[in-house]
């Protein structure tokens, strides 16, 4: 059943938290006969939120694949998390579908996340459908929300059905041109609008429809409807209620009769080659061609092991198939193939193009891997997704000594599952920093480390990566002399230091003439200088943007040793630094904020208190705006919660290092004071 490409529908449900995606999945599964009872979020019995953490928080934290058969088709429905913090997981599963159903609440309407998802789906050329859920709610504003959708996303958002009886049911407007009374507009008006939009793409049909006044059959409209979806010329809107089941039979009918099968959607953007040289390649849903499949989700369970979920794009994957992972030379053997319904797995014999299936316990699988059965397809990959950067960092260390390796393994698992988790080790301050998309994301990751993997960690805010430099040229000198019984140590060094342009790093110049310091000892002098570079001289931070020139010195034929010149180089550099007016530099970040236009004034005012330089703002469609600013990292390390408060959770930002600037004098004194006692202890 549904075991041909034309019988498959791959649809991802996306949208803001609380729009009711997980409940919609439950009601659809029940309606299609895939489950016997409708699960409840409150009782933790839903098919897609099966993780203990999700049950406790009553929110989806991960994507879930629900496969079922109904009306002679096979549907792969993917439930996604609605929190912006888990956007990375949502975006990675959109690589597996032809159609994206954006779920919007009839009560709260369109928010910033809805807009971001809509734009992503459009840019990725996915067919889009909007489901307005909760139409039977007391505060539902169906007509207003439809108007809002059309304002935000264009007049191509047209209803396929309309609510009736105050949201008790819906009336189809596509397959029929008259029907029961609707809560607003009318079946005839909606029917005319949507048919007009569809036939615009087919001149012959348009002539039939306009000149002969013929009522067109759904069969005649099928191909132009698919073309309108593919070209973004039409974004159909369906009304429904997951709670009461209103609009659910109609929604399944839309999936079956109007949503694209894998051969009808836009071809996936596969590339061959690396970087700039990569060229687009055609991948066709032909079951007889070479296999090309893409791993779009990886989950690692302490009991089940690694589970890779893949979408077959070309060829047929069978049990026992030998497949190559990426550019590997040796193939892996597919021992078992599974279909997924939440956490339930059912073994299947083969997967055809368009199918979504899972492979367990294959360590080589990783997120975004391409599986293929011939070296002809080496270097194939999907066009990379621009994931939002992880902005919120927390420094972590294991609570128990000796847990360092377990912590490293656990962090590796977290990054394998989520493309928006980043781990950085800051050597200068010996800190491991875990970066996530926001406070909720980081909290969930830390809980998962302790609950799922049994690793307890201590956390603190990451240190600001300050640097030091000099502001004027200076000279330094040191004569290192040690006499103990027998051979002594002797080395003398004269050097000059000067500031380089910001961001230039470090230069070491050997200007010694006439063998005052023999050539073999020059590396020792540089070693001594470099020791100071990492330790700092003013407040204990690495030194950058300086040139050190060694121009003279003395040596002793017997007592000169490497260790003497390391020490002399080090002390001569410290001597010069004292006279070169050293300063502390701080990282300045380039901040770009996207928020509702109404909040930009408040955001600008708030940034003014954080030593920010505003570089301008631009307005975007849908009453949004972007703002660019340069701001010290020390002022915005906790910016996430601030922006949330100023925008009612509707703001997003990205941040990257722009350059280093001197810190204010008071801050410099504080940092130097704090380091002095530490330096003296040592």
C-alpha positions as CSV (number, residue, x, y, z in Angstrom):
1,X,0.0,0.0,0.0
2,X,1.4,3.4,-0.9
3,X,4.6,1.6,-1.9
4,X,5.1,3.6,-5.1
5,X,6.6,7.0,-5.2
6,X,3.3,8.5,-6.5
7,X,1.5,7.1,-3.4
8,X,3.7,8.9,-0.9
9,X,3.1,12.3,0.8
10,X,5.9,13.9,2.9
11,X,4.6,16.8,5.0
12,X,6.2,18.6,7.9
13,X,4.1,20.5,10.4
14,X,5.9,23.7,11.5
15,X,4.9,26.8,13.4
16,X,5.1,28.6,16.7
17,X,4.9,26.8,20.1
18,X,1.3,26.4,21.2
19,X,-0.2,26.5,17.7
20,X,-1.2,22.8,18.3
21,X,1.0,20.8,15.9
22,X,1.4,17.8,18.2
23,X,-2.4,17.7,18.8
24,X,-3.1,18.0,15.1
25,X,-0.8,14.9,14.5
26,X,-2.8,13.0,17.2
27,X,-6.1,13.8,15.6
28,X,-4.9,13.0,12.1
29,X,-3.5,9.7,13.2
30,X,-6.8,8.8,14.9
31,X,-8.8,10.0,11.8
32,X,-6.6,7.9,9.5
33,X,-7.0,4.8,11.7
34,X,-3.3,4.7,12.6
35,X,-4.0,4.9,16.3
36,X,-6.9,3.6,18.4
37,X,-7.1,6.6,20.8
38,X,-6.1,10.2,20.7
39,X,-3.1,10.9,22.9
40,X,-3.0,13.9,25.3
41,X,-0.2,16.3,26.0
42,X,-1.3,16.7,29.6
43,X,-1.2,13.0,30.2
44,X,2.0,12.6,28.2
45,X,0.5,10.0,25.9
46,X,1.1,11.6,22.5
47,X,2.8,9.6,19.7
48,X,5.3,12.4,18.8
49,X,6.3,13.7,22.3
50,X,7.6,10.4,23.6
51,X,10.8,11.6,25.4
52,X,10.5,11.8,29.2
53,X,11.8,15.4,29.1
54,X,9.1,16.4,26.5
55,X,6.4,14.8,28.6
56,X,7.5,16.7,31.7
57,X,7.7,20.1,29.9
58,X,4.6,19.3,27.7
59,X,6.5,20.8,24.7
60,X,8.1,19.1,21.6
61,X,11.9,19.4,22.0
62,X,12.7,17.3,18.9
63,X,11.2,16.3,15.6
64,X,9.1,13.1,15.4
65,X,8.2,11.1,12.3
66,X,4.8,9.6,12.1
67,X,4.1,7.3,9.1
68,X,0.7,5.9,8.3
69,X,-1.5,4.7,5.4
70,X,-4.9,6.0,4.6
71,X,-7.1,6.4,1.5
72,X,-4.6,4.4,-0.5
73,X,-1.6,6.7,0.2
74,X,1.3,6.5,2.5
75,X,1.8,9.7,4.6
76,X,5.0,10.6,6.4
77,X,4.0,13.4,8.8
78,X,6.8,15.1,10.7
79,X,6.0,17.0,13.9
80,X,8.5,19.7,14.8
81,X,9.2,21.8,17.9
82,X,7.7,25.3,17.9
83,X,10.3,27.0,20.2
84,X,12.7,29.3,18.3
85,X,15.5,27.6,20.4
86,X,14.9,24.3,18.4
87,X,14.7,25.9,15.0
88,X,17.8,24.0,13.9
89,X,16.1,20.6,14.3
90,X,13.0,21.9,12.4
91,X,15.1,23.2,9.5
92,X,17.0,20.0,9.1
93,X,13.9,17.8,8.7
94,X,12.5,20.2,6.0
95,X,15.2,18.6,3.8
96,X,13.1,15.4,3.8
97,X,9.7,16.8,2.6
98,X,8.0,18.3,-0.5
99,X,5.4,20.2,1.5
100,X,5.5,22.2,4.6
101,X,2.3,22.8,6.5
102,X,2.6,26.0,8.6
103,X,0.3,25.7,11.6
104,X,-1.1,29.0,12.9
105,X,-3.4,29.5,15.8
106,X,-6.8,31.1,15.0
107,X,-6.5,32.9,18.3
108,X,-2.9,34.4,18.2
109,X,-2.3,34.6,14.4
110,X,1.1,35.1,12.7
111,X,4.2,35.7,14.8
112,X,7.9,36.2,13.9
113,X,8.8,32.5,13.9
114,X,5.9,31.8,11.5
115,X,7.4,34.5,9.2
116,X,10.9,33.0,9.4
117,X,9.6,29.5,8.6
118,X,7.5,30.7,5.8
119,X,10.5,32.6,4.3
120,X,12.8,29.5,4.7
121,X,10.2,27.2,3.0
122,X,9.9,29.7,0.2
123,X,13.6,30.1,-0.3
124,X,14.1,26.3,-0.2
125,X,11.3,26.1,-2.9
126,X,9.1,23.8,-0.8
127,X,5.4,23.7,-1.4
128,X,3.5,25.5,1.4
129,X,0.1,25.0,3.0
130,X,-1.2,26.9,6.0
131,X,-3.4,25.2,8.6
132,X,-5.3,27.6,10.8
133,X,-5.9,25.5,14.0
134,X,-8.2,26.1,17.0
135,X,-11.1,27.5,14.9
136,X,-13.6,26.4,17.6
137,X,-11.9,28.4,20.3
138,X,-13.9,31.1,22.0
139,X,-11.4,33.7,21.0
140,X,-10.8,32.5,17.4
141,X,-10.5,35.2,14.8
142,X,-10.6,33.2,11.6
143,X,-11.4,36.1,9.2
144,X,-8.8,38.4,10.8
145,X,-6.1,35.7,10.7
146,X,-6.8,35.0,7.0
147,X,-6.4,38.7,6.4
148,X,-3.2,38.8,8.4
149,X,-1.8,35.8,6.4
150,X,-2.5,37.6,3.2
151,X,-0.9,40.8,4.4
152,X,2.2,39.1,5.6
153,X,2.7,36.5,2.8
154,X,0.8,37.9,-0.1
155,X,-2.5,37.5,-1.9
156,X,-1.5,33.9,-3.0
157,X,-2.7,32.7,0.5
158,X,-6.2,31.5,-0.4
159,X,-8.6,29.3,1.5
160,X,-9.4,25.8,0.3
161,X,-12.2,25.6,2.9
162,X,-14.0,27.9,5.3
163,X,-15.2,27.5,8.9
164,X,-19.0,27.1,9.4
165,X,-21.2,27.1,12.5
166,X,-18.8,29.2,14.6
167,X,-16.0,26.8,13.9
168,X,-17.9,23.6,14.5
169,X,-17.1,22.3,11.0
170,X,-15.6,23.4,7.7
171,X,-17.0,23.6,4.2
172,X,-14.8,22.6,1.2
173,X,-14.5,25.4,-1.4
174,X,-12.2,23.8,-4.0
175,X,-13.9,20.6,-5.1
176,X,-17.3,22.3,-5.1
177,X,-18.6,25.8,-6.1
178,X,-21.5,26.1,-3.7
179,X,-22.3,24.7,-0.3
180,X,-23.5,25.4,3.2
181,X,-23.3,28.9,4.8
182,X,-19.8,29.8,6.0
183,X,-18.8,32.0,9.0
184,X,-17.4,34.6,6.6
185,X,-17.0,35.0,2.8
186,X,-18.8,32.3,0.8
187,X,-18.1,29.0,-0.9
188,X,-18.7,30.5,-4.3
189,X,-16.4,33.5,-3.7
190,X,-13.6,31.3,-2.3
191,X,-14.0,28.8,-5.1
192,X,-13.7,31.4,-7.8
193,X,-10.7,33.0,-6.2
194,X,-8.7,29.8,-5.9
195,X,-9.6,28.5,-9.4
196,X,-8.7,31.8,-11.0
197,X,-5.3,31.6,-9.2
198,X,-4.7,28.1,-10.4
199,X,-5.7,28.5,-14.1
200,X,-3.6,31.6,-14.5
201,X,-0.7,29.2,-15.1
202,X,-2.4,27.2,-17.9
203,X,-3.6,29.2,-20.9
204,X,-5.7,26.4,-22.5
205,X,-7.5,25.8,-19.2
206,X,-7.9,29.5,-18.7
207,X,-9.6,29.8,-22.1
208,X,-11.9,26.8,-21.3
209,X,-12.8,28.3,-18.0
210,X,-13.3,32.0,-19.0
211,X,-14.6,31.7,-22.6
212,X,-16.8,28.6,-22.3
213,X,-17.7,29.2,-18.7
214,X,-17.0,25.5,-18.1
215,X,-16.8,24.2,-14.6
216,X,-13.4,22.4,-14.5
217,X,-13.0,19.0,-12.9
218,X,-10.5,18.4,-10.1
219,X,-8.6,16.1,-12.5
220,X,-8.1,18.9,-15.0
221,X,-7.0,21.2,-12.2
222,X,-4.5,18.7,-10.6
223,X,-1.4,19.5,-12.6
224,X,-1.8,23.3,-12.7
225,X,-2.5,23.2,-8.9
226,X,0.8,21.3,-8.4
227,X,2.6,23.8,-10.6
228,X,1.1,26.7,-8.6
229,X,2.3,25.1,-5.4
230,X,5.8,24.5,-6.8
231,X,6.1,28.1,-8.0
232,X,4.8,29.6,-4.8
233,X,1.9,31.0,-6.9
234,X,-0.5,29.5,-4.5
235,X,-0.4,29.0,-0.7
236,X,-3.6,27.2,0.2
237,X,-5.1,27.8,3.6
238,X,-7.1,25.1,5.5
239,X,-9.2,25.6,8.7
240,X,-9.3,23.0,11.4
241,X,-9.6,22.2,15.0
242,X,-7.4,19.4,16.5
243,X,-9.5,19.5,19.7
244,X,-12.9,18.9,18.1
245,X,-11.8,17.1,14.9
246,X,-13.4,19.8,12.7
247,X,-11.8,20.0,9.3
248,X,-9.7,16.8,9.8
249,X,-11.4,14.6,7.2
250,X,-11.0,17.5,4.8
251,X,-7.3,17.9,5.7
252,X,-6.6,14.3,4.9
253,X,-8.4,14.7,1.6
254,X,-6.2,17.7,0.9
255,X,-3.1,15.6,1.7
256,X,-4.3,12.8,-0.6
257,X,-5.7,14.8,-3.6
258,X,-3.8,18.1,-3.6
259,X,-0.4,17.8,-1.8
260,X,2.5,16.9,-4.1
261,X,4.0,13.4,-4.2
262,X,7.8,13.2,-4.3
263,X,7.8,13.2,-8.2
264,X,5.7,16.4,-8.2
265,X,7.6,18.6,-5.7
266,X,10.6,20.7,-6.7
267,X,13.7,18.6,-7.1
268,X,16.0,18.6,-4.0
269,X,19.0,20.9,-4.4
270,X,21.8,18.3,-4.6
271,X,25.3,19.5,-5.5
272,X,28.5,17.7,-6.5
273,X,31.9,19.0,-5.5
274,X,33.1,21.3,-2.8
275,X,32.6,25.0,-2.0
276,X,32.5,27.4,-4.9
277,X,33.2,24.7,-7.5
278,X,30.0,22.7,-6.5
279,X,27.6,22.3,-9.4
280,X,23.9,21.4,-9.2
281,X,23.1,17.8,-10.1
282,X,19.8,16.1,-11.1
283,X,18.4,13.5,-8.7
284,X,15.2,11.8,-10.0
285,X,12.8,9.7,-8.0
286,X,13.5,6.6,-10.2
287,X,13.5,3.4,-8.3
288,X,15.8,1.7,-10.8
289,X,18.7,4.2,-10.7
290,X,21.6,4.4,-8.3
291,X,20.6,4.9,-4.6
292,X,20.9,8.5,-3.3
293,X,19.5,9.0,0.3
294,X,20.0,11.8,2.8
295,X,20.3,11.5,6.6
296,X,18.2,14.4,8.0
297,X,17.9,13.3,11.6
298,X,20.1,11.5,14.1
299,X,19.0,10.5,17.6
300,X,21.2,8.7,20.1
301,X,19.5,6.7,22.7
302,X,21.5,5.1,25.6
303,X,19.5,1.9,25.1
304,X,18.8,1.7,21.4
305,X,22.1,3.3,20.2
306,X,22.3,5.6,17.2
307,X,19.3,5.9,14.9
308,X,19.7,7.6,11.5
309,X,16.5,8.7,9.8
310,X,16.9,9.1,6.0
311,X,14.9,10.2,3.0
312,X,15.4,8.2,-0.1
313,X,15.7,10.5,-3.1
314,X,16.7,8.1,-5.9
315,X,16.9,4.3,-6.3
316,X,15.6,1.6,-3.9
317,X,17.2,0.9,-0.5
318,X,16.7,-2.8,0.5
319,X,17.6,-4.9,3.5
320,X,21.1,-6.2,2.9
321,X,22.0,-3.2,0.6
322,X,25.6,-2.2,0.7
323,X,25.7,1.6,0.9
324,X,28.6,4.2,1.0
325,X,28.3,7.0,3.6
326,X,29.5,10.2,2.0
327,X,33.0,9.8,0.5
328,X,33.9,6.7,2.4
329,X,35.8,4.0,0.5
330,X,34.1,1.1,2.3
331,X,30.4,0.5,2.3
332,X,28.2,-0.3,5.3
333,X,25.6,-3.1,5.2
334,X,21.9,-2.3,5.9
335,X,20.9,-5.1,8.2
336,X,17.4,-3.7,9.1
337,X,15.2,-0.9,7.7
338,X,12.4,0.6,9.8
339,X,9.3,2.7,9.4
340,X,8.6,5.1,12.3
341,X,5.5,6.0,14.2
342,X,6.9,8.2,17.0
343,X,9.1,5.9,18.9
344,X,7.5,2.7,17.5
345,X,9.5,1.0,14.7
346,X,8.2,-1.5,12.2
347,X,10.6,-3.4,10.0
348,X,10.2,-3.0,6.2
349,X,11.9,-4.9,3.4
350,X,12.7,-1.9,1.1
351,X,12.3,1.8,0.7
352,X,11.5,3.5,-2.7
353,X,12.2,7.1,-3.8
354,X,10.3,9.5,-1.5
355,X,10.2,7.0,1.4
356,X,11.4,8.0,4.9
357,X,12.9,5.2,6.9
358,X,15.4,4.6,9.7
359,X,18.6,2.6,10.2
360,X,19.7,1.6,13.7
361,X,23.2,1.0,15.1
362,X,25.3,2.3,12.2
363,X,28.0,4.5,13.8
364,X,29.1,6.0,10.5
365,X,25.8,7.8,10.0
366,X,25.8,11.5,10.8
367,X,23.5,14.4,10.2
368,X,23.5,15.6,6.6
369,X,25.3,12.4,5.3
370,X,24.5,11.3,1.8
371,X,24.1,7.5,1.4
372,X,24.7,6.0,-2.1
373,X,25.6,2.7,-3.7
374,X,28.1,3.8,-6.4
375,X,31.3,5.9,-6.4
376,X,29.7,7.9,-9.3
377,X,27.9,9.8,-6.6
378,X,30.9,10.5,-4.4
379,X,31.0,14.2,-3.3
380,X,27.2,14.5,-3.6
381,X,25.6,16.7,-0.9
382,X,22.5,18.8,-0.4
383,X,22.9,22.6,-0.6
384,X,23.8,23.5,3.0
385,X,21.1,25.0,5.2
386,X,21.9,28.4,6.8
387,X,21.2,27.4,10.4
388,X,20.8,30.3,12.9
389,X,24.0,30.6,14.9
390,X,24.0,29.5,18.5
391,X,24.3,32.6,20.6
392,X,24.1,31.8,24.3
393,X,27.1,30.3,25.9
394,X,27.6,28.6,29.3
395,X,31.0,27.4,30.6
396,X,30.8,23.8,31.9
397,X,33.0,21.5,33.9
398,X,32.2,18.0,35.3
399,X,31.2,17.9,39.0
400,X,33.2,14.8,39.6
401,X,36.9,14.6,38.9
402,X,37.7,12.0,36.3
403,X,34.4,12.6,34.4
404,X,36.2,14.7,31.7
405,X,36.1,11.9,29.1
406,X,32.4,11.1,29.8
407,X,31.6,14.8,29.4
408,X,33.5,15.0,26.1
409,X,31.6,11.9,24.8
410,X,28.2,13.4,25.9
411,X,29.0,16.7,24.2
412,X,29.8,14.9,21.1
413,X,26.4,13.2,21.2
414,X,24.6,16.5,21.7
415,X,26.3,18.0,18.7
416,X,25.6,14.9,16.6
417,X,21.9,15.3,17.2
418,X,21.4,19.1,16.9
419,X,23.1,21.3,14.3
420,X,22.6,24.4,16.5
421,X,24.7,23.1,19.4
422,X,28.3,24.4,19.4
423,X,31.2,23.4,21.7
424,X,34.3,25.6,22.0
425,X,37.3,25.2,24.1
426,X,38.9,28.5,25.1
427,X,42.5,27.5,25.8
428,X,43.5,30.9,27.2
429,X,41.1,30.6,30.2
430,X,40.9,26.7,30.0
431,X,37.1,26.7,29.6
432,X,34.8,24.5,27.7
433,X,31.8,26.5,26.5
434,X,28.5,25.0,25.4
435,X,26.6,27.3,23.0
436,X,22.8,27.0,22.4
437,X,20.1,29.0,20.7
438,X,18.8,30.4,24.0
439,X,18.2,29.9,27.7
440,X,15.5,27.2,27.2
441,X,17.8,25.3,24.7
442,X,20.8,25.3,27.1
443,X,18.6,24.3,30.0
444,X,17.2,21.3,28.0
445,X,20.7,20.3,27.0
446,X,22.0,20.4,30.5
447,X,19.0,18.4,31.8
448,X,19.6,15.9,29.0
449,X,23.2,15.5,30.0
450,X,22.3,14.5,33.5
451,X,19.1,12.6,32.8
452,X,19.9,10.7,29.7
453,X,23.7,10.3,30.0
454,X,24.3,10.6,33.7
455,X,26.9,13.4,33.5
456,X,26.5,16.1,36.2
457,X,28.1,19.5,35.4
458,X,28.8,22.8,37.1
459,X,28.1,25.9,35.1
460,X,29.1,29.5,35.1
461,X,29.0,32.4,32.6
462,X,31.9,32.2,30.1
463,X,34.8,34.5,30.6
464,X,35.1,37.5,28.3
465,X,38.1,36.8,26.0
466,X,39.9,40.1,26.8
467,X,43.3,40.8,25.2
468,X,46.2,43.1,25.9
469,X,48.4,45.2,23.6
470,X,50.8,48.2,23.8
471,X,50.2,51.8,22.8
472,X,53.8,53.1,22.3
473,X,57.2,51.8,21.3
474,X,59.6,50.8,24.1
475,X,62.9,49.0,24.8
476,X,63.6,46.1,27.1
477,X,66.8,44.5,28.5
478,X,67.6,41.6,30.7
479,X,70.9,40.0,31.8
480,X,70.3,36.5,33.1
481,X,73.2,35.2,35.2
482,X,73.2,32.2,37.5
483,X,76.3,30.8,39.1
484,X,76.1,27.5,40.9
485,X,78.9,25.1,41.5
486,X,80.2,24.0,38.0
487,X,78.8,25.5,34.8
488,X,76.5,28.5,35.2
489,X,73.8,30.1,33.1
490,X,74.3,33.3,31.1
491,X,72.3,35.2,28.5
492,X,71.7,38.8,27.8
493,X,69.0,40.3,25.5
494,X,68.1,43.7,24.2
495,X,64.8,44.1,22.4
496,X,62.4,46.7,21.1
497,X,58.6,46.5,21.0
498,X,56.0,48.4,19.0
499,X,52.3,48.3,18.4
500,X,50.9,46.7,15.2
501,X,47.5,47.5,13.5
502,X,44.5,46.1,15.4
503,X,44.0,42.4,14.4
504,X,47.5,42.0,13.0
505,X,48.6,39.4,15.6
506,X,52.3,39.0,16.6
507,X,55.6,39.4,14.8
508,X,59.0,38.4,16.0
509,X,62.0,39.9,14.2
510,X,65.7,38.8,14.5
511,X,67.9,41.9,14.0
512,X,71.0,40.7,15.8
513,X,74.2,41.4,13.9
514,X,77.8,40.1,14.3
515,X,76.7,37.0,16.3
516,X,76.1,39.0,19.6
517,X,73.5,36.2,20.2
518,X,74.4,33.0,18.3
519,X,71.8,31.9,15.8
520,X,71.0,28.7,17.7
521,X,69.8,30.7,20.7
522,X,67.4,33.0,18.9
523,X,64.5,30.4,19.0
524,X,65.0,30.3,22.8
525,X,64.6,34.1,23.0
526,X,61.4,33.8,21.0
527,X,60.2,31.0,23.2
528,X,60.6,33.3,26.3
529,X,58.8,36.1,24.5
530,X,55.9,33.8,23.6
531,X,55.5,32.7,27.2
532,X,54.6,36.3,28.1
533,X,52.3,36.6,25.1
534,X,50.0,33.9,26.4
535,X,50.2,35.0,30.1
536,X,49.8,38.7,29.7
537,X,51.6,41.4,31.6
538,X,48.9,43.8,32.8
539,X,45.8,41.8,33.6
540,X,46.7,38.2,32.7
541,X,45.2,38.2,29.1
542,X,47.0,37.1,25.9
543,X,48.9,39.9,24.2
544,X,48.3,40.7,20.6
545,X,49.1,43.2,17.8
546,X,52.8,43.7,18.8
547,X,56.1,43.4,17.0
548,X,59.1,42.3,19.0
549,X,62.6,43.0,17.5
550,X,65.7,41.5,19.2
551,X,68.6,43.7,18.2
552,X,71.5,42.9,20.6
553,X,72.7,40.8,23.4
554,X,75.7,38.9,24.8
555,X,76.6,35.3,25.3
556,X,79.2,33.2,27.1
557,X,81.1,30.4,25.3
558,X,80.7,28.1,28.3
559,X,77.7,29.2,30.4
560,X,75.3,30.2,27.6
561,X,72.4,27.7,27.4
562,X,69.0,27.7,25.9
563,X,67.3,28.0,29.3
564,X,69.3,31.2,30.0
565,X,68.1,32.9,26.8
566,X,64.5,31.7,27.3
567,X,64.6,33.5,30.7
568,X,66.4,36.6,29.4
569,X,63.9,36.9,26.4
570,X,61.0,36.6,28.8
571,X,62.2,39.2,31.3
572,X,63.4,41.7,28.6
573,X,59.9,41.5,27.0
574,X,58.3,42.1,30.4
575,X,60.7,45.0,31.0
576,X,59.7,46.6,27.7
577,X,55.9,46.0,28.3
578,X,56.0,48.0,31.5
579,X,57.3,51.1,29.6
580,X,55.0,50.7,26.5
581,X,51.8,51.8,28.2
582,X,49.9,48.5,27.9
583,X,46.1,48.4,27.7
584,X,43.4,45.8,27.9
585,X,41.2,45.3,24.7
586,X,37.7,43.9,24.7
587,X,35.8,42.1,21.9
588,X,33.3,44.3,20.1
589,X,30.4,42.4,18.5
590,X,28.5,43.1,15.4
591,X,24.9,42.7,16.5
592,X,21.9,42.3,14.1
593,X,18.5,42.3,15.6
594,X,15.2,41.4,13.9
595,X,12.1,42.5,15.8
596,X,8.6,43.9,15.4
597,X,9.0,47.5,14.1
598,X,7.1,48.8,17.2
599,X,9.9,47.6,19.5
600,X,12.8,49.1,17.6
601,X,12.7,52.4,19.7
602,X,12.8,50.5,23.0
603,X,15.7,48.3,21.7
604,X,17.7,51.3,20.6
605,X,17.2,53.0,24.0
606,X,18.3,49.9,25.8
607,X,21.4,49.4,23.6
608,X,22.4,53.1,24.4
609,X,22.9,52.0,28.0
610,X,25.2,49.2,26.9
611,X,27.9,51.4,25.2
612,X,26.6,50.4,21.8
613,X,27.1,52.3,18.5
614,X,23.9,52.0,16.3
615,X,24.8,51.6,12.6
616,X,21.3,51.9,11.2
617,X,18.0,50.1,10.7
618,X,15.8,48.8,7.8
619,X,12.2,47.9,7.7
620,X,11.0,44.5,6.5
621,X,7.6,43.3,5.3
622,X,5.0,42.3,7.9
623,X,5.8,45.3,10.2
624,X,9.2,44.0,11.2
625,X,12.6,45.8,11.1
626,X,16.3,45.0,11.5
627,X,18.8,47.0,13.5
628,X,22.6,46.8,13.3
629,X,24.9,47.9,16.1
630,X,28.4,47.4,17.4
631,X,28.4,46.6,21.1
632,X,31.0,45.2,23.6
633,X,30.5,41.5,24.3
634,X,30.7,42.2,28.1
635,X,27.5,44.2,27.8
636,X,25.5,41.6,25.8
637,X,26.6,38.2,27.1
638,X,23.1,37.9,28.6
639,X,21.3,39.7,25.8
640,X,18.9,36.9,25.1
641,X,16.6,37.5,28.0
642,X,16.7,41.2,27.6
643,X,15.6,41.1,24.0
644,X,12.8,38.6,24.9
645,X,11.5,41.1,27.5
646,X,11.6,44.1,25.1
647,X,9.9,42.3,22.3
648,X,7.5,39.9,24.1
649,X,9.6,37.0,22.8
650,X,9.2,38.2,19.1
651,X,12.8,39.3,18.6
652,X,15.8,37.4,17.3
653,X,19.4,38.4,16.9
654,X,22.8,37.3,15.5
655,X,26.1,38.3,16.8
656,X,29.7,37.9,15.5
657,X,33.1,39.3,16.5
658,X,33.8,42.6,14.7
659,X,37.1,43.8,16.3
660,X,38.9,44.6,19.5
661,X,38.8,48.0,21.2
662,X,40.3,49.4,24.4
663,X,38.2,48.9,27.5
664,X,37.1,52.0,29.5
665,X,39.9,53.1,32.0
666,X,37.8,52.1,35.1
667,X,37.3,48.6,33.8
668,X,41.0,48.3,33.0
669,X,41.9,49.2,36.6
670,X,39.4,46.6,37.9
671,X,40.9,43.8,35.7
672,X,44.5,44.8,36.6
673,X,43.7,44.9,40.3
674,X,42.0,41.5,40.1
675,X,45.0,40.0,38.4
676,X,47.7,41.5,40.7
677,X,46.9,39.4,43.8
678,X,46.8,36.3,41.5
679,X,50.1,37.1,39.9
680,X,51.7,37.7,43.3
681,X,50.5,34.3,44.6
682,X,52.2,32.6,41.8
